[in-house]
Amino acid sequence: MAHFVYIVTCVDGTLYTGYTTDVARRITEHNGTTTAAKYTRGRRPVKLFHSEKLATRGHALRREAEIKKMSRVEKLNIKKSLS
């Protein structure tokens, strides 16, 4: 099973970072279901900004925590640093 960390951009310009095993399903949930994160429910629609595939759930959760500690600027530059 694949594990992903993702960052979405909310309609108000804020960023949300999360973990999932299915990025497409999770984005759909954020945009239209009650299983969306409380943070994103009032900030719809969200758009996928970045995702990373990791080998294990543990690696993904550690990476999620690492990203959540980053500043907004660091998060916005994450794609550049991975290129």
C-alpha positions as CSV (number, residue, x, y, z in Angstrom):
1,M,0.0,0.0,0.0
2,A,1.3,3.5,-0.9
3,H,1.4,6.3,1.7
4,F,1.3,9.9,0.7
5,V,1.9,13.3,2.3
6,Y,0.1,16.1,0.5
7,I,-0.3,19.9,0.6
8,V,-3.4,21.6,-0.6
9,T,-4.0,25.3,-1.3
10,C,-7.3,26.5,0.2
11,V,-9.5,29.1,-1.4
12,D,-8.3,31.7,1.1
13,G,-4.7,31.1,0.1
14,T,-3.7,29.1,3.2
15,L,-2.0,25.7,3.0
16,Y,-3.1,22.5,4.6
17,T,-0.8,19.4,5.0
18,G,-2.1,15.9,5.5
19,Y,-1.5,12.1,5.2
20,T,-3.5,9.6,3.1
21,T,-3.2,6.4,1.2
22,D,-5.3,7.8,-1.8
23,V,-4.6,11.4,-2.7
24,A,-7.4,11.8,-5.3
25,R,-10.0,10.4,-2.8
26,R,-8.8,12.7,0.0
27,I,-9.0,15.8,-2.2
28,T,-12.5,14.9,-3.2
29,E,-13.3,14.5,0.5
30,H,-11.8,17.9,1.4
31,N,-13.9,19.5,-1.4
32,G,-17.3,18.0,-0.7
33,T,-17.9,15.6,2.2
34,T,-18.3,15.7,5.9
35,T,-15.0,13.6,6.2
36,A,-13.0,16.7,5.2
37,A,-10.7,18.1,7.8
38,K,-12.4,20.7,10.0
39,Y,-9.8,23.2,8.8
40,T,-10.6,22.8,5.1
41,R,-14.4,22.6,5.4
42,G,-14.7,26.4,5.5
43,R,-12.0,27.0,2.9
44,R,-13.3,25.1,-0.1
45,P,-12.4,24.4,-2.8
46,V,-8.9,23.1,-2.2
47,K,-6.4,22.4,-4.9
48,L,-3.6,19.9,-4.7
49,F,-0.3,21.8,-4.5
50,H,2.2,19.0,-3.7
51,S,2.3,15.3,-2.9
52,E,5.1,12.8,-1.9
53,K,4.9,9.1,-2.0
54,L,6.6,7.4,0.9
55,A,7.4,3.7,1.6
56,T,5.7,3.3,4.9
57,R,3.0,4.9,7.1
58,G,5.7,5.8,9.6
59,H,7.8,7.6,7.0
60,A,4.8,9.4,5.8
61,L,3.7,10.5,9.2
62,R,7.2,11.7,10.1
63,R,7.4,13.7,6.8
64,E,3.9,15.2,7.5
65,A,5.2,16.4,10.9
66,E,8.3,17.8,9.3
67,I,6.3,19.7,6.7
68,K,3.9,21.1,9.3
69,K,6.9,22.6,11.1
70,M,8.0,24.5,8.0
71,S,7.2,28.1,7.4
72,R,4.8,29.1,4.6
73,V,7.7,30.2,2.4
74,E,9.5,26.8,2.9
75,K,6.3,25.0,2.0
76,L,5.9,27.1,-1.2
77,N,9.5,26.3,-2.1
78,I,9.2,22.6,-1.4
79,K,8.8,21.7,-5.1
80,K,12.0,23.6,-6.0
81,S,14.0,21.9,-3.3
82,L,12.9,18.4,-4.5
83,S,13.8,19.1,-8.2
